[in-house]
């Protein structure tokens, strides 16, 4: 089944947010040799209600059979298609600090089809440094590199003060998506998709739960 843009717009962000988790659990089940699973069994593993699982998957046409459950390998493959990871994505990193280097060195991205092709920074002391066989390049090379290498995703691990100006450059050279670790919300044209990862906000959510779980 093909899942186009119009179809995707009808899916709630809450459902989209759960899809990678389904994909991860199904991948683990597949690796363990499990061939089929019921919504109830999947519910017990994921701590999501069986009803929620069925509702989520039914938004994409449903993949189970009454009395059989879900074919693990098929469902894993179909969710991968929905998430777009049956395709290869070309990435660049902007910001070659510790966080950026850790992301580039995380091999699981490559296994999922997210391939880093270039690394950029404004610090001359980093120019020429090799990270995963890629040399850190100056920001002056960024625009031409993106255009010549069909880069579709930029990963930003740079300070807030630089993020908007870098996003402006990226907006004009064909980038389709930005994975933003800068501590700000970017103002980009609507055709560019942005996923913000604000680490301090995530930690504050954990702090809230610790404070309100009745044990502190």
N, C-alpha and C positions, 0 to 999 in steps of 0.2 A: 504494500500500500504506500502511496506517495502522500506526504504531508506538506502542503504548500503554505505560503505566508498567510493567505486568507484563513485557512484552517487554524493556524497557530494563534491568530489573534483572538479566537473564540475560547481559548484555553486559559483558565485562571492562573495567575502567578503562583498561587498556593500549590496547584497541581504540578506545574513546571518545577517548582522547588523540590517536590518529592521524587520526580523522575530519576535524577542521578542516584538517589538512595536505592530505589528499586533496581536500577542497573547494577549498582555495586553488589547488592545482596544476591542477585541472580547470577552475576559473574562468579561469586564465591561458590554458589550451589553447583554451577556448571563445572567448575574446577574440581569439585568434590565428587563428580560423577552422578549427581542427582538429575534425573531426566524429567520428572514432573513434580508439581507441587500444587496444593490447594490454596485458596485464598486464606483459609484458616491457619494452615501451617506457615504461610508467609507472614501472616499477622502475628503469630507467636514469635517469630524471629525478629521482626521489625518493630514490634510494639505500635503498630498502626492497626486500627480495626479492620476486620475482613470486609466489612461493608464499605469502608473508605477505599480500600484497595480496588474493590470491584467497581465502585463509582469512578475512580480515577482512570482505570483502564478502559472502562466503557466509553469514556470521552473520545477514545481513539478507535472505537469500533469493537472493543472487547476482544480478548484473545483466548478465553477459556472455553472449555466444553463441560456441559453438565455431567457430573459423575466422574469426570476425568481430572479437572483442574487445569493447570497451565503447563504447556510444554516449556521447560526451562530454557533450552537453547533458542527456541523460536522467539519466546518473549524477550529474552536478552537481546537478540538480534533486532527485533522490531523497536524496542525502546532506544537502542543505539541509533537507529535510523531517525526516530523522532527527535532525538537530541542532536542529530547532525554529525555524530562521530563515526558514521560510516564513510565520511569524507575526510580528506587531509586538510589541515589548516596550517598556514604559514605564519609564524609569529616573529616579532622582534621584541627585545627588552630595551626599555629606556630607564636607565638607572642601575649601574653595575655595583651597587653596594651589597651588603651581606644578604639582604632579603632577595634582591634580584639574582644574585649568584646561586642562592639556594633553589630558587624556582627553576633556573636553567638546568641545574644539576639533578632535578627530580625526574628520574627516568620514566615514571609512570605517565607523564604527559606525552612522551614520544610513543609509548605503547597505545595510547588513545588517539594517536594521529595528530597531536599538537606539536609541530616541529619548529623549534627555534632556529632562525636563520641569521640573525644579526643582533648585536649588542651595542648600545650607544650610551655615552655619558659625556658630561661637560667638563669633567675633571681630567686635565692633560696627563696627570700622573698615572691614570689608568689606561691611556691609549696604548694599544699593542698587547695589553695583557690578555692571555688566552684563558677562556672559560669554555669548556667542552669543545675545544678545537676552533673556537670563534674568537677573533681578536676584537677587543673593545674599540669602537670607532668614535670619532668626534661627532657632535650633533650636526655639524655642517654637512655630513654625508647622509643624514637621515632621509630627507625627502627623495633624493635620487635613488637610494637603496630600496625604499618602499615601492617606488614606481617600477624599477627594473626587475624586482624579484616577486612581484605579485603578492605582497604581504597583505593579509586580511585582518590580522589581530595585532594590536600593540599592547604590551604589558607595561604599565607605568608603576615603577617603584621609586618615585622621586618626591621631593618636598612639595608641599601644597603651593608654595610660591611659584614654582615652575610648571605646575601641572596644566594650568589653563593655556599658557602660551604654547606648550608642547602639543596639547590637544588641538589648538588652532592649526598648527603645522600639519598634524596628522589628518585633520578634516579635509585639507586641500590636496592630499596626494593619494586618495583611494582606499584608505583604511576603512574597513567595514565594522570593526568592533574594537572596543578598548576595555581591557581588564585593569581596573584602576585601584591601586593600593594607596594612592595619595589621599591625604585626609581632607578631601573636599569633594563636592558633587560637581561634575563637569558640565559645562554648557556647550553642547555640540549639536550639529544639525540632526534632524529626526531620523535620517537614513543611517546614522551611526548608532550601533547598539553599545551601551555601556553597562558593565557589571562592576559595581563598587564593592570593594572589600575593605571595610574600615575596621582594622584589627582592634583598636581601642574600644570601639562600640560593642564588638562581640564580647570583649572581656568585661565590659560594664554590664552586659546582659547576664553573664555568669555571676557577677557580683550581686546583681539584683536577686537572682534565684537563691544564692547562698544566704542572703539577708532575710529572705521571705520564706524559707522552707521550714521555719519553726525550730531550727536547731541552733540558730545564732541570734 
